[in-house]
Amino acid sequence: MIDEIRRRFAALRCNADFWSLRFVEESCETFWVRKNVPQPWSVSIDRGVMASVYAHGGYGYAATADTSSRGVRSVSRL
């Protein structure tokens, strides 16, 4: 997965003074008890991409959970 994200990031171009892309992936495991009854174990994974851009004296930020090629391109069009 990470190699594919790297490839997508490398294909992007931007004319801004400064720009960066950040990929984040977090996993969470949850187990809890309600009224002394164990609830099912759950695992969740959150992924996303965030773009930061500085251009013409201002900053812009955008983010998406769509890590496909189309999603990465859309977040990079600030």
N, C-alpha and C positions, 0 to 999 in steps of 0.2 A: 504494500500500500504506500509506504513512504517513498519508495523509488518512483512510483507513478506521480505522486504529488510533486516531487523534485523536478521531474520532467516537465510537468505542466507549468510550474513556476519559471523554469528556465526559458520556456517558449514565449513568455510575456515581455512586452516592451512598453516603456512609459517615457514621456518627454518631460516629466516633472523634475524639479530641482533635486528632490529626494523622494524615494518611495521604498516601501518594504512590504513584504507579505509574511504572515505568520500562520503556520498550521498548528492547530491544537487538537489533541486527542486525550480525553479523560475517561477512565473507567471507574465505575462505582459498584460495589457489592453491598447489598442491604439485607439484613436479617433483623426482624423485630418480633416482639411479643405483644399481643393485645388481649387483655383480660385473661392472662395466664395461658393463652393459646398461641403457640408458635405460628407465625405467618410464613408463607413461602419465601425461600431465598430468591433474591433477584439480582441480576447483573445488568447494568446499562452502560453503553458507550456513547459518548458525545464527541462529535468531530466538527471542525469548522475551520474557516480561513478568514483572516482579518487583514485588510489593507490599510496602510497609513501613507499619506501623501502630503508633501509640502510643495506648493507651487504658487507662484505669483504672490508671495507674502502671506499665504494662508494654509491652514492644515485641513485635511479631509480624512475621514475614516469611514470604512464600510466593512461589513462582515456578512458571511453566509454559512449555512450548514451544508450547502450543496458543494461537495468537493469534486464533482465531475469537471471535465474540461470546460464545459459551458458555464458552470457555476464559478470556477476560478477566474475565467475571463470576465464574467459580469461584475464581480467584486473589484476587479482591477480597473474598471472604467469609471473612475470618480470624476 
